Amino acid sequence: MNKDNSSMKMDPQLALRLLADGGVLVIAGVPEGTEFGIDLCAYTIGPDFRGVKMIPPGVHYIWCSSRGPYGDAAPRVGFVHFFHPNEIVVREWDHEVEELRPRRIAEPEVERDRIRKNLAQLERVLAPYDYRYVVQWKELTGSVTESCMNRCRPSEGTIRTNIELQSCPDADRPRGGATSGSISRRNAAARLLLDESELLPDLKPVEGTAPRFSTVPLRVPQAALPAEVSRHALDCIDAVDKLLEGFETADGLIEELQLAYAFFLVGYSVESLAHWRKLLGLLAHSQTAVSKHKLTYMKYSEVLAHQLPHLPEELMVPGPHNTVYKDVRELLVNLHAEGLSVSAERLTKRLEKKLGWEFEGLLDEDPEDQPVVIELPEA
């Protein structure tokens, strides 16, 4: 994220064209001192701020974070919108929950028409979209379509750092089967000792508050036979195929990968980061999938090249305990093995330059995959 209060220099002719074609976000009633952001830029709202103009077409993430009496900031709360040329979007501040909401008036179209006619007078209170970061944002979200955005965002529209949870009604709580005798009671007690999570309250997301991403299949199916467990663990092609079958085209997966990362990067959405991690953990562990879906993996390596430099600091240090680093290393091995060395080299060089990640001995045989030699005692 960038919090840059320096002035933005722009060619006057370009500014006029962007002003004519760009979208406009108007916000009303936001308290002074509130943190506000759009995409990769963050600002502190001043007395004359009423929104943003010259917004380029495409998907954009808008958020606010209210300030407490002692300067403490609340978690970010925002929404995504796919702006079309010349579109005007109006939001207002909800003082009760301290977040932006859609305008609640009888004739919103009339208000938007009035704003359009008076844009020249409103320019003074509308900040220009910061085009210094537009290239980075396009690299991160350039594939996201409006249909993907509508499918994945929460049905209520608001995206929070953590989804809202509620306890299940007593009737919906999971219950064990009928028990009989002291043996069954002892088994139930043993389960509680082995799995303390059964003592925790059963919570579920409040309807409409969670992102609606696709379901990520398990690398090893729950019903897999013992003889099949190793095969699925070594190469999860079945799970990758099942994942891709859930999209109309393979590009739908790339769109969702970009959108999930944007939800995390800008909105700090924990659920979105978890979903992105699950997808990486699945796609990185199938050499057969790389061979079968080469174009998809070429695009995926490009997406990762732009996403990984924005990782949180705790995930930037390479090592055996960094699961992101380990998954990326496995992905690079599979890309080389199936003839996508150009994509692998591009991703490697990008990560070496931006993160200082090194992948020594990448093409050496993993000692864990080598045969184990057992010396038998002499007769």
Short mmCIF file of the C-alpha atoms (twelve columns), coordinates in Angstrom:
data_MODEL
# 
_entry.id   MODEL 
# 
loop_
_atom_site.group_PDB 
_atom_site.id 
_atom_site.type_symbol 
_atom_site.label_atom_id 
_atom_site.label_alt_id 
_atom_site.label_comp_id 
_atom_site.label_asym_id 
_atom_site.label_seq_id 
_atom_site.Cartn_x 
_atom_site.Cartn_y 
_atom_site.Cartn_z 
_atom_site.pdbx_PDB_model_num 
ATOM 1   C CA . MET A 1   0.000   0.000   0.000   1 
ATOM 2   C CA . ASN A 2   1.116   3.539   -0.712  1 
ATOM 3   C CA . LYS A 3   0.343   6.562   1.418   1 
ATOM 4   C CA . ASP A 4   1.804   9.357   -0.679  1 
ATOM 5   C CA . ASN A 5   0.745   12.934  -0.057  1 
ATOM 6   C CA . SER A 6   3.054   14.399  -2.694  1 
ATOM 7   C CA . SER A 7   1.505   16.103  -5.708  1 
ATOM 8   C CA . MET A 8   0.958   14.155  -8.916  1 
ATOM 9   C CA . LYS A 9   2.269   15.674  -12.140 1 
ATOM 10  C CA . MET A 10  0.281   14.957  -15.315 1 
ATOM 11  C CA . ASP A 11  0.198   16.241  -18.869 1 
ATOM 12  C CA . PRO A 12  -2.732  18.733  -19.176 1 
ATOM 13  C CA . GLN A 13  -4.061  17.090  -22.345 1 
ATOM 14  C CA . LEU A 14  -4.004  13.669  -20.726 1 
ATOM 15  C CA . ALA A 15  -5.742  15.064  -17.657 1 
ATOM 16  C CA . LEU A 16  -8.560  16.507  -19.805 1 
ATOM 17  C CA . ARG A 17  -9.060  13.167  -21.569 1 
ATOM 18  C CA . LEU A 18  -9.105  11.249  -18.294 1 
ATOM 19  C CA . LEU A 19  -11.514 13.755  -16.803 1 
ATOM 20  C CA . ALA A 20  -13.845 13.250  -19.760 1 
ATOM 21  C CA . ASP A 21  -13.692 9.435   -19.822 1 
ATOM 22  C CA . GLY A 22  -12.956 8.425   -16.222 1 
ATOM 23  C CA . GLY A 23  -15.403 7.357   -13.556 1 
ATOM 24  C CA . VAL A 24  -16.323 9.395   -10.481 1 
ATOM 25  C CA . LEU A 25  -16.812 8.287   -6.874  1 
ATOM 26  C CA . VAL A 26  -18.712 10.722  -4.666  1 
ATOM 27  C CA . ILE A 27  -18.820 10.119  -0.903  1 
ATOM 28  C CA . ALA A 28  -20.915 12.107  1.536   1 
ATOM 29  C CA . GLY A 29  -20.710 12.610  5.272   1 
ATOM 30  C CA . VAL A 30  -17.370 10.908  5.973   1 
ATOM 31  C CA . PRO A 31  -15.821 12.435  9.120   1 
ATOM 32  C CA . GLU A 32  -12.589 14.387  8.781   1 
ATOM 33  C CA . GLY A 33  -9.541  12.326  9.776   1 
ATOM 34  C CA . THR A 34  -10.981 9.035   8.496   1 
ATOM 35  C CA . GLU A 35  -8.555  6.827   6.581   1 
ATOM 36  C CA . PHE A 36  -9.681  6.381   2.978   1 
ATOM 37  C CA . GLY A 37  -8.221  4.355   0.151   1 
ATOM 38  C CA . ILE A 38  -8.796  3.303   -3.416  1 
ATOM 39  C CA . ASP A 39  -6.704  0.435   -4.788  1 
ATOM 40  C CA . LEU A 40  -3.037  0.849   -3.797  1 
ATOM 41  C CA . CYS A 41  -3.276  4.383   -2.405  1 
ATOM 42  C CA . ALA A 42  -4.350  5.512   1.071   1 
ATOM 43  C CA . TYR A 43  -5.201  8.998   2.284   1 
ATOM 44  C CA . THR A 44  -6.493  10.857  5.324   1 
ATOM 45  C CA . ILE A 45  -9.752  12.687  4.610   1 
ATOM 46  C CA . GLY A 46  -9.585  16.460  4.957   1 
ATOM 47  C CA . PRO A 47  -12.337 19.079  5.249   1 
ATOM 48  C CA . ASP A 48  -12.793 19.554  1.476   1 
ATOM 49  C CA . PHE A 49  -12.666 15.916  0.317   1 
ATOM 50  C CA . ARG A 50  -15.813 14.588  -1.400  1 
ATOM 51  C CA . GLY A 51  -14.515 11.768  -3.569  1 
ATOM 52  C CA . VAL A 52  -12.316 10.726  -6.488  1 
ATOM 53  C CA . LYS A 53  -12.462 11.576  -10.190 1 
ATOM 54  C CA . MET A 54  -10.702 10.258  -13.313 1 
ATOM 55  C CA . ILE A 55  -11.057 6.613   -12.197 1 
ATOM 56  C CA . PRO A 56  -9.945  4.300   -15.039 1 
ATOM 57  C CA . PRO A 57  -12.367 1.599   -16.230 1 
ATOM 58  C CA . GLY A 58  -12.157 -1.757  -14.494 1 
ATOM 59  C CA . VAL A 59  -12.420 -3.227  -11.019 1 
ATOM 60  C CA . HIS A 60  -11.495 -0.994  -8.064  1 
ATOM 61  C CA . TYR A 61  -11.427 -1.510  -4.304  1 
ATOM 62  C CA . ILE A 62  -12.637 1.365   -2.081  1 
ATOM 63  C CA . TRP A 63  -12.313 1.274   1.715   1 
ATOM 64  C CA . CYS A 64  -12.535 3.414   4.835   1 
ATOM 65  C CA . SER A 65  -11.181 3.049   8.360   1 
ATOM 66  C CA . SER A 66  -12.663 5.209   11.091  1 
ATOM 67  C CA . ARG A 67  -10.481 6.826   13.749  1 
ATOM 68  C CA . GLY A 68  -11.076 6.570   17.487  1 
ATOM 69  C CA . PRO A 69  -10.751 9.466   19.957  1 
ATOM 70  C CA . TYR A 70  -7.130  8.460   20.680  1 
ATOM 71  C CA . GLY A 71  -6.111  8.083   17.032  1 
ATOM 72  C CA . ASP A 72  -6.556  4.312   16.875  1 
ATOM 73  C CA . ALA A 73  -7.761  3.023   13.497  1 
ATOM 74  C CA . ALA A 74  -10.607 0.544   13.072  1 
ATOM 75  C CA . PRO A 75  -10.247 -2.429  10.675  1 
ATOM 76  C CA . ARG A 76  -10.756 -1.591  7.026   1 
ATOM 77  C CA . VAL A 77  -14.261 -1.964  5.617   1 
ATOM 78  C CA . GLY A 78  -14.775 -1.600  1.885   1 
ATOM 79  C CA . PHE A 79  -16.375 -2.717  -1.345  1 
ATOM 80  C CA . VAL A 80  -15.417 -3.446  -4.935  1 
ATOM 81  C CA . HIS A 81  -16.963 -1.843  -7.984  1 
ATOM 82  C CA . PHE A 82  -16.378 -2.323  -11.693 1 
ATOM 83  C CA . PHE A 83  -16.263 1.211   -13.092 1 
ATOM 84  C CA . HIS A 84  -17.406 1.922   -16.642 1 
ATOM 85  C CA . PRO A 85  -16.389 5.038   -18.600 1 
ATOM 86  C CA . ASN A 86  -18.087 8.197   -17.237 1 
ATOM 87  C CA . GLU A 87  -19.870 6.217   -14.509 1 
ATOM 88  C CA . ILE A 88  -20.807 8.043   -11.306 1 
ATOM 89  C CA . VAL A 89  -21.009 6.066   -8.041  1 
ATOM 90  C CA . VAL A 90  -22.372 7.678   -4.871  1 
ATOM 91  C CA . ARG A 91  -21.815 6.385   -1.333  1 
ATOM 92  C CA . GLU A 92  -22.670 7.888   2.041   1 
ATOM 93  C CA . TRP A 93  -21.289 7.425   5.548   1 
ATOM 94  C CA . ASP A 94  -23.261 5.290   7.955   1 
ATOM 95  C CA . HIS A 95  -22.551 6.901   11.334  1 
ATOM 96  C CA . GLU A 96  -23.996 3.969   13.264  1 
ATOM 97  C CA . VAL A 97  -21.652 1.280   11.911  1 
ATOM 98  C CA . GLU A 98  -18.958 3.711   10.675  1 
ATOM 99  C CA . GLU A 99  -18.656 2.533   7.079   1 
ATOM 100 C CA . LEU A 100 -19.676 3.543   3.573   1 
ATOM 101 C CA . ARG A 101 -23.043 2.361   2.266   1 
ATOM 102 C CA . PRO A 102 -25.075 2.909   -0.940  1 
ATOM 103 C CA . ARG A 103 -26.936 6.201   -1.010  1 
ATOM 104 C CA . ARG A 104 -30.410 5.910   0.563   1 
ATOM 105 C CA . ILE A 105 -32.555 8.402   -1.311  1 
ATOM 106 C CA . ALA A 106 -35.768 8.115   -3.273  1 
ATOM 107 C CA . GLU A 107 -34.348 8.992   -6.716  1 
ATOM 108 C CA . PRO A 108 -30.633 8.097   -6.997  1 
ATOM 109 C CA . GLU A 109 -30.649 8.518   -10.787 1 
ATOM 110 C CA . VAL A 110 -31.789 12.127  -10.451 1 
ATOM 111 C CA . GLU A 111 -28.939 12.813  -8.024  1 
ATOM 112 C CA . ARG A 112 -26.360 11.252  -10.362 1 
ATOM 113 C CA . ASP A 113 -27.653 13.347  -13.270 1 
ATOM 114 C CA . ARG A 114 -27.374 16.477  -11.135 1 
ATOM 115 C CA . ILE A 115 -23.799 15.564  -10.189 1 
ATOM 116 C CA . ARG A 116 -22.921 14.976  -13.846 1 
ATOM 117 C CA . LYS A 117 -24.220 18.405  -14.831 1 
ATOM 118 C CA . ASN A 118 -22.256 20.095  -12.051 1 
ATOM 119 C CA . LEU A 119 -18.975 18.184  -12.286 1 
ATOM 120 C CA . ALA A 120 -17.085 21.335  -13.235 1 
ATOM 121 C CA . GLN A 121 -18.127 22.953  -9.939  1 
ATOM 122 C CA . LEU A 122 -17.292 19.778  -7.974  1 
ATOM 123 C CA . GLU A 123 -13.744 19.403  -9.329  1 
ATOM 124 C CA . ARG A 124 -12.309 21.354  -6.401  1 
ATOM 125 C CA . VAL A 125 -13.498 18.743  -3.871  1 
ATOM 126 C CA . LEU A 126 -12.768 15.632  -5.982  1 
ATOM 127 C CA . ALA A 127 -9.233  14.252  -5.809  1 
ATOM 128 C CA . PRO A 128 -7.779  12.864  -9.069  1 
ATOM 129 C CA . TYR A 129 -7.110  9.125   -9.187  1 
ATOM 130 C CA . ASP A 130 -3.379  8.659   -8.614  1 
ATOM 131 C CA . TYR A 131 -2.107  7.388   -11.953 1 
ATOM 132 C CA . ARG A 132 1.379   6.776   -10.551 1 
ATOM 133 C CA . TYR A 133 0.103   3.409   -9.356  1 
ATOM 134 C CA . VAL A 134 -2.277  2.496   -12.160 1 
ATOM 135 C CA . VAL A 135 0.237   0.167   -13.853 1 
ATOM 136 C CA . GLN A 136 0.754   -1.838  -10.653 1 
ATOM 137 C CA . TRP A 137 -2.987  -2.122  -10.121 1 
ATOM 138 C CA . LYS A 138 -3.536  -3.293  -13.695 1 
ATOM 139 C CA . GLU A 139 -0.825  -5.929  -13.239 1 
ATOM 140 C CA . LEU A 140 -2.640  -7.210  -10.158 1 
ATOM 141 C CA . THR A 141 -6.239  -7.093  -11.439 1 
ATOM 142 C CA . GLY A 142 -6.076  -6.750  -15.227 1 
ATOM 143 C CA . SER A 143 -7.815  -10.087 -15.884 1 
ATOM 144 C CA . VAL A 144 -10.746 -9.580  -13.484 1 
ATOM 145 C CA . THR A 145 -14.084 -9.253  -15.260 1 
ATOM 146 C CA . GLU A 146 -17.270 -7.733  -13.928 1 
ATOM 147 C CA . SER A 147 -18.972 -11.132 -13.829 1 
ATOM 148 C CA . CYS A 148 -16.136 -12.582 -11.724 1 
ATOM 149 C CA . MET A 149 -16.357 -9.649  -9.314  1 
ATOM 150 C CA . ASN A 150 -20.126 -10.035 -8.936  1 
ATOM 151 C CA . ARG A 151 -19.784 -13.766 -8.348  1 
ATOM 152 C CA . CYS A 152 -17.024 -13.586 -5.728  1 
ATOM 153 C CA . ARG A 153 -17.837 -10.558 -3.605  1 
ATOM 154 C CA . PRO A 154 -20.079 -10.995 -0.546  1 
ATOM 155 C CA . SER A 155 -23.767 -10.911 -1.421  1 
ATOM 156 C CA . GLU A 156 -24.244 -7.917  0.901   1 
ATOM 157 C CA . GLY A 157 -21.424 -6.119  -0.889  1 
ATOM 158 C CA . THR A 158 -19.302 -5.177  2.131   1 
ATOM 159 C CA . ILE A 159 -15.848 -6.736  2.545   1 
ATOM 160 C CA . ARG A 160 -14.330 -6.867  6.028   1 
ATOM 161 C CA . THR A 161 -10.945 -7.882  7.397   1 
ATOM 162 C CA . ASN A 162 -12.655 -10.762 9.217   1 
ATOM 163 C CA . ILE A 163 -16.049 -12.126 8.300   1 
ATOM 164 C CA . GLU A 164 -18.830 -11.843 10.859  1 
ATOM 165 C CA . LEU A 165 -19.563 -15.084 12.717  1 
ATOM 166 C CA . GLN A 166 -22.613 -16.253 14.580  1 
ATOM 167 C CA . SER A 167 -23.252 -19.277 16.747  1 
ATOM 168 C CA . CYS A 168 -25.395 -22.043 15.342  1 
ATOM 169 C CA . PRO A 169 -28.839 -22.570 16.863  1 
ATOM 170 C CA . ASP A 170 -28.997 -25.550 19.194  1 
ATOM 171 C CA . ALA A 171 -31.018 -27.511 16.638  1 
ATOM 172 C CA . ASP A 172 -28.230 -27.096 14.040  1 
ATOM 173 C CA . ARG A 173 -25.387 -28.191 16.291  1 
ATOM 174 C CA . PRO A 174 -23.719 -31.496 15.285  1 
ATOM 175 C CA . ARG A 175 -24.559 -34.360 17.570  1 
ATOM 176 C CA . GLY A 176 -23.003 -37.795 17.925  1 
ATOM 177 C CA . GLY A 177 -24.894 -40.989 17.382  1 
ATOM 178 C CA . ALA A 178 -26.802 -42.771 20.084  1 
ATOM 179 C CA . THR A 179 -24.572 -44.041 22.865  1 
ATOM 180 C CA . SER A 180 -24.997 -47.071 25.045  1 
ATOM 181 C CA . GLY A 181 -22.965 -48.178 27.998  1 
ATOM 182 C CA . SER A 182 -19.779 -46.985 29.594  1 
ATOM 183 C CA . ILE A 183 -17.606 -47.874 26.566  1 
ATOM 184 C CA . SER A 184 -19.384 -45.331 24.335  1 
ATOM 185 C CA . ARG A 185 -19.092 -42.690 27.016  1 
ATOM 186 C CA . ARG A 186 -15.374 -43.395 27.365  1 
ATOM 187 C CA . ASN A 187 -14.941 -43.117 23.571  1 
ATOM 188 C CA . ALA A 188 -16.681 -39.749 23.589  1 
ATOM 189 C CA . ALA A 189 -14.412 -38.534 26.388  1 
ATOM 190 C CA . ALA A 190 -11.357 -39.763 24.506  1 
ATOM 191 C CA . ARG A 191 -12.401 -37.819 21.401  1 
ATOM 192 C CA . LEU A 192 -12.619 -34.636 23.450  1 
ATOM 193 C CA . LEU A 193 -9.146  -35.225 24.863  1 
ATOM 194 C CA . LEU A 194 -7.674  -35.815 21.387  1 
ATOM 195 C CA . ASP A 195 -9.564  -32.996 19.656  1 
ATOM 196 C CA . GLU A 196 -10.235 -29.991 21.861  1 
ATOM 197 C CA . SER A 197 -11.918 -28.191 18.937  1 
ATOM 198 C CA . GLU A 198 -15.060 -30.145 19.796  1 
ATOM 199 C CA . LEU A 199 -15.256 -28.075 22.972  1 
ATOM 200 C CA . LEU A 200 -15.360 -24.810 21.013  1 
ATOM 201 C CA . PRO A 201 -18.663 -23.197 20.018  1 
ATOM 202 C CA . ASP A 202 -19.859 -24.106 16.549  1 
ATOM 203 C CA . LEU A 203 -19.735 -20.857 14.541  1 
ATOM 204 C CA . LYS A 204 -20.759 -20.061 10.994  1 
ATOM 205 C CA . PRO A 205 -20.453 -16.897 8.868   1 
ATOM 206 C CA . VAL A 206 -23.310 -14.420 8.991   1 
ATOM 207 C CA . GLU A 207 -25.097 -14.878 5.696   1 
ATOM 208 C CA . GLY A 208 -23.993 -12.430 3.035   1 
ATOM 209 C CA . THR A 209 -20.729 -11.354 4.715   1 
ATOM 210 C CA . ALA A 210 -18.210 -13.888 3.344   1 
ATOM 211 C CA . PRO A 211 -16.540 -13.768 -0.091  1 
ATOM 212 C CA . ARG A 212 -18.107 -16.334 -2.416  1 
ATOM 213 C CA . PHE A 213 -15.051 -18.020 -3.897  1 
ATOM 214 C CA . SER A 214 -15.062 -21.420 -5.563  1 
ATOM 215 C CA . THR A 215 -14.591 -24.535 -3.462  1 
ATOM 216 C CA . VAL A 216 -10.996 -25.798 -3.466  1 
ATOM 217 C CA . PRO A 217 -10.881 -29.624 -3.639  1 
ATOM 218 C CA . LEU A 218 -8.727  -31.526 -1.170  1 
ATOM 219 C CA . ARG A 219 -5.390  -32.759 -2.542  1 
ATOM 220 C CA . VAL A 220 -6.155  -36.171 -1.054  1 
ATOM 221 C CA . PRO A 221 -9.886  -37.020 -1.194  1 
ATOM 222 C CA . GLN A 222 -11.420 -38.071 2.101   1 
ATOM 223 C CA . ALA A 223 -12.727 -41.286 0.535   1 
ATOM 224 C CA . ALA A 224 -9.374  -42.229 -1.005  1 
ATOM 225 C CA . LEU A 225 -8.261  -45.799 -0.457  1 
ATOM 226 C CA . PRO A 226 -4.955  -46.316 1.384   1 
ATOM 227 C CA . ALA A 227 -3.284  -47.403 -1.850  1 
ATOM 228 C CA . GLU A 228 -4.324  -44.113 -3.527  1 
ATOM 229 C CA . VAL A 229 -3.238  -41.714 -0.781  1 
ATOM 230 C CA . SER A 230 0.411   -41.597 -1.877  1 
ATOM 231 C CA . ARG A 231 -0.539  -41.048 -5.523  1 
ATOM 232 C CA . HIS A 232 -2.759  -38.079 -4.689  1 
ATOM 233 C CA . ALA A 233 -0.180  -36.625 -2.291  1 
ATOM 234 C CA . LEU A 234 2.624   -36.791 -4.877  1 
ATOM 235 C CA . ASP A 235 0.577   -35.459 -7.811  1 
ATOM 236 C CA . CYS A 236 -2.889  -33.978 -7.204  1 
ATOM 237 C CA . ILE A 237 -3.958  -33.865 -10.861 1 
ATOM 238 C CA . ASP A 238 -7.454  -35.140 -9.988  1 
ATOM 239 C CA . ALA A 239 -8.014  -32.224 -7.614  1 
ATOM 240 C CA . VAL A 240 -6.699  -29.679 -10.141 1 
ATOM 241 C CA . ASP A 241 -8.985  -31.070 -12.847 1 
ATOM 242 C CA . LYS A 242 -11.939 -30.917 -10.466 1 
ATOM 243 C CA . LEU A 243 -11.079 -27.307 -9.609  1 
ATOM 244 C CA . LEU A 244 -10.922 -26.250 -13.260 1 
ATOM 245 C CA . GLU A 245 -14.209 -28.011 -14.031 1 
ATOM 246 C CA . GLY A 246 -15.916 -25.493 -11.738 1 
ATOM 247 C CA . PHE A 247 -15.133 -22.637 -14.162 1 
ATOM 248 C CA . GLU A 248 -16.566 -22.025 -17.617 1 
ATOM 249 C CA . THR A 249 -13.024 -21.430 -18.878 1 
ATOM 250 C CA . ALA A 250 -9.590  -21.729 -17.293 1 
ATOM 251 C CA . ASP A 251 -9.355  -17.916 -17.368 1 
ATOM 252 C CA . GLY A 252 -12.040 -17.877 -14.675 1 
ATOM 253 C CA . LEU A 253 -9.502  -19.380 -12.262 1 
ATOM 254 C CA . ILE A 254 -6.938  -16.671 -13.121 1 
ATOM 255 C CA . GLU A 255 -9.566  -13.979 -12.532 1 
ATOM 256 C CA . GLU A 256 -10.475 -15.403 -9.130  1 
ATOM 257 C CA . LEU A 257 -6.817  -15.689 -8.135  1 
ATOM 258 C CA . GLN A 258 -6.293  -12.013 -8.909  1 
ATOM 259 C CA . LEU A 259 -9.469  -10.883 -7.164  1 
ATOM 260 C CA . ALA A 260 -8.803  -12.910 -4.009  1 
ATOM 261 C CA . TYR A 261 -5.327  -11.427 -3.719  1 
ATOM 262 C CA . ALA A 262 -6.711  -7.894  -4.235  1 
ATOM 263 C CA . PHE A 263 -9.239  -8.477  -1.425  1 
ATOM 264 C CA . PHE A 264 -6.347  -9.412  0.842   1 
ATOM 265 C CA . LEU A 265 -3.823  -6.825  -0.331  1 
ATOM 266 C CA . VAL A 266 -6.143  -3.818  -0.068  1 
ATOM 267 C CA . GLY A 267 -8.838  -4.945  2.348   1 
ATOM 268 C CA . TYR A 268 -6.688  -7.204  4.549   1 
ATOM 269 C CA . SER A 269 -9.310  -9.943  4.099   1 
ATOM 270 C CA . VAL A 270 -8.125  -12.989 6.055   1 
ATOM 271 C CA . GLU A 271 -10.500 -15.370 4.247   1 
ATOM 272 C CA . SER A 272 -9.261  -14.163 0.859   1 
ATOM 273 C CA . LEU A 273 -5.627  -14.805 1.768   1 
ATOM 274 C CA . ALA A 274 -6.553  -18.290 3.001   1 
ATOM 275 C CA . HIS A 275 -8.310  -19.014 -0.307  1 
ATOM 276 C CA . TRP A 276 -5.314  -17.766 -2.307  1 
ATOM 277 C CA . ARG A 277 -3.020  -19.976 -0.216  1 
ATOM 278 C CA . LYS A 278 -5.199  -23.042 -0.808  1 
ATOM 279 C CA . LEU A 279 -5.073  -22.472 -4.565  1 
ATOM 280 C CA . LEU A 280 -1.284  -22.106 -4.529  1 
ATOM 281 C CA . GLY A 281 -0.919  -25.224 -2.385  1 
ATOM 282 C CA . LEU A 282 -3.006  -27.191 -4.879  1 
ATOM 283 C CA . LEU A 283 -1.696  -25.876 -8.210  1 
ATOM 284 C CA . ALA A 284 1.965   -26.136 -7.189  1 
ATOM 285 C CA . HIS A 285 1.868   -29.862 -6.484  1 
ATOM 286 C CA . SER A 286 0.968   -31.473 -9.783  1 
ATOM 287 C CA . GLN A 287 3.490   -32.003 -12.548 1 
ATOM 288 C CA . THR A 288 0.809   -33.730 -14.620 1 
ATOM 289 C CA . ALA A 289 -1.428  -30.661 -14.392 1 
ATOM 290 C CA . VAL A 290 1.379   -28.453 -15.754 1 
ATOM 291 C CA . SER A 291 1.693   -30.774 -18.745 1 
ATOM 292 C CA . LYS A 292 -2.083  -30.919 -19.265 1 
ATOM 293 C CA . HIS A 293 -2.888  -27.220 -18.719 1 
ATOM 294 C CA . LYS A 294 0.240   -25.475 -19.986 1 
ATOM 295 C CA . LEU A 295 -1.414  -22.199 -21.023 1 
ATOM 296 C CA . THR A 296 -3.111  -21.854 -17.636 1 
ATOM 297 C CA . TYR A 297 0.167   -22.405 -15.808 1 
ATOM 298 C CA . MET A 298 1.953   -19.885 -18.029 1 
ATOM 299 C CA . LYS A 299 -0.638  -17.293 -17.051 1 
ATOM 300 C CA . TYR A 300 -0.477  -18.361 -13.416 1 
ATOM 301 C CA . SER A 301 3.288   -17.853 -13.277 1 
ATOM 302 C CA . GLU A 302 2.797   -14.304 -14.629 1 
ATOM 303 C CA . VAL A 303 0.142   -13.610 -12.001 1 
ATOM 304 C CA . LEU A 304 2.426   -14.839 -9.204  1 
ATOM 305 C CA . ALA A 305 5.282   -12.690 -10.498 1 
ATOM 306 C CA . HIS A 306 3.179   -9.588  -9.778  1 
ATOM 307 C CA . GLN A 307 1.519   -10.825 -6.580  1 
ATOM 308 C CA . LEU A 308 4.393   -12.301 -4.559  1 
ATOM 309 C CA . PRO A 309 6.377   -9.024  -4.177  1 
ATOM 310 C CA . HIS A 310 3.379   -7.677  -2.215  1 
ATOM 311 C CA . LEU A 311 3.449   -10.490 0.364   1 
ATOM 312 C CA . PRO A 312 3.321   -9.525  4.056   1 
ATOM 313 C CA . GLU A 313 6.745   -9.351  5.681   1 
ATOM 314 C CA . GLU A 314 6.328   -12.584 7.642   1 
ATOM 315 C CA . LEU A 315 5.954   -14.506 4.357   1 
ATOM 316 C CA . MET A 316 8.860   -12.835 2.563   1 
ATOM 317 C CA . VAL A 317 11.696  -14.676 4.328   1 
ATOM 318 C CA . PRO A 318 12.591  -17.843 2.387   1 
ATOM 319 C CA . GLY A 319 13.150  -20.999 4.344   1 
ATOM 320 C CA . PRO A 320 11.799  -24.437 5.261   1 
ATOM 321 C CA . HIS A 321 9.102   -22.934 7.491   1 
ATOM 322 C CA . ASN A 322 7.767   -20.561 4.814   1 
ATOM 323 C CA . THR A 323 5.049   -22.618 3.127   1 
ATOM 324 C CA . VAL A 324 4.557   -20.048 0.350   1 
ATOM 325 C CA . TYR A 325 8.257   -20.251 -0.552  1 
ATOM 326 C CA . LYS A 326 8.149   -24.076 -0.475  1 
ATOM 327 C CA . ASP A 327 5.062   -24.204 -2.727  1 
ATOM 328 C CA . VAL A 328 6.574   -21.742 -5.211  1 
ATOM 329 C CA . ARG A 329 9.770   -23.798 -5.311  1 
ATOM 330 C CA . GLU A 330 7.736   -26.950 -6.057  1 
ATOM 331 C CA . LEU A 331 5.858   -25.075 -8.784  1 
ATOM 332 C CA . LEU A 332 9.131   -23.965 -10.399 1 
ATOM 333 C CA . VAL A 333 10.396  -27.561 -10.431 1 
ATOM 334 C CA . ASN A 334 7.220   -28.731 -12.197 1 
ATOM 335 C CA . LEU A 335 7.374   -25.870 -14.715 1 
ATOM 336 C CA . HIS A 336 10.938  -26.840 -15.675 1 
ATOM 337 C CA . ALA A 337 10.033  -30.536 -15.830 1 
ATOM 338 C CA . GLU A 338 7.206   -29.964 -18.308 1 
ATOM 339 C CA . GLY A 339 8.955   -27.612 -20.728 1 
ATOM 340 C CA . LEU A 340 7.868   -24.247 -19.319 1 
ATOM 341 C CA . SER A 341 11.400  -23.192 -18.422 1 
ATOM 342 C CA . VAL A 342 10.914  -19.697 -19.870 1 
ATOM 343 C CA . SER A 343 8.000   -19.041 -17.510 1 
ATOM 344 C CA . ALA A 344 9.957   -20.548 -14.627 1 
ATOM 345 C CA . GLU A 345 13.029  -18.394 -15.321 1 
ATOM 346 C CA . ARG A 346 10.962  -15.222 -15.544 1 
ATOM 347 C CA . LEU A 347 9.308   -15.936 -12.208 1 
ATOM 348 C CA . THR A 348 12.647  -16.894 -10.616 1 
ATOM 349 C CA . LYS A 349 14.387  -13.698 -11.749 1 
ATOM 350 C CA . ARG A 350 11.468  -11.556 -10.564 1 
ATOM 351 C CA . LEU A 351 11.508  -13.128 -7.107  1 
ATOM 352 C CA . GLU A 352 15.289  -12.897 -6.837  1 
ATOM 353 C CA . LYS A 353 15.133  -9.183  -7.676  1 
ATOM 354 C CA . LYS A 354 12.092  -8.206  -5.606  1 
ATOM 355 C CA . LEU A 355 12.281  -10.572 -2.622  1 
ATOM 356 C CA . GLY A 356 15.843  -11.864 -2.641  1 
ATOM 357 C CA . TRP A 357 14.552  -15.426 -2.973  1 
ATOM 358 C CA . GLU A 358 17.134  -17.884 -4.253  1 
ATOM 359 C CA . PHE A 359 16.387  -21.371 -5.513  1 
ATOM 360 C CA . GLU A 360 19.729  -23.168 -5.414  1 
ATOM 361 C CA . GLY A 361 19.727  -26.774 -6.576  1 
ATOM 362 C CA . LEU A 362 16.253  -26.340 -8.016  1 
ATOM 363 C CA . LEU A 363 16.707  -29.080 -10.621 1 
ATOM 364 C CA . ASP A 364 18.633  -31.451 -8.358  1 
ATOM 365 C CA . GLU A 365 16.852  -34.591 -7.315  1 
ATOM 366 C CA . ASP A 366 15.141  -34.236 -3.948  1 
ATOM 367 C CA . PRO A 367 16.832  -36.558 -1.412  1 
ATOM 368 C CA . GLU A 368 13.384  -37.527 -0.164  1 
ATOM 369 C CA . ASP A 369 12.580  -38.940 -3.621  1 
ATOM 370 C CA . GLN A 370 15.723  -41.038 -3.870  1 
ATOM 371 C CA . PRO A 371 15.634  -44.755 -3.044  1 
ATOM 372 C CA . VAL A 372 16.609  -45.802 0.435   1 
ATOM 373 C CA . VAL A 373 19.540  -48.231 0.568   1 
ATOM 374 C CA . ILE A 374 19.417  -50.694 3.459   1 
ATOM 375 C CA . GLU A 375 22.537  -52.640 4.255   1 
ATOM 376 C CA . LEU A 376 21.788  -56.215 5.242   1 
ATOM 377 C CA . PRO A 377 23.999  -57.983 7.755   1 
ATOM 378 C CA . GLU A 378 26.379  -60.496 6.300   1 
ATOM 379 C CA . ALA A 379 25.390  -64.128 6.642   1 
# 
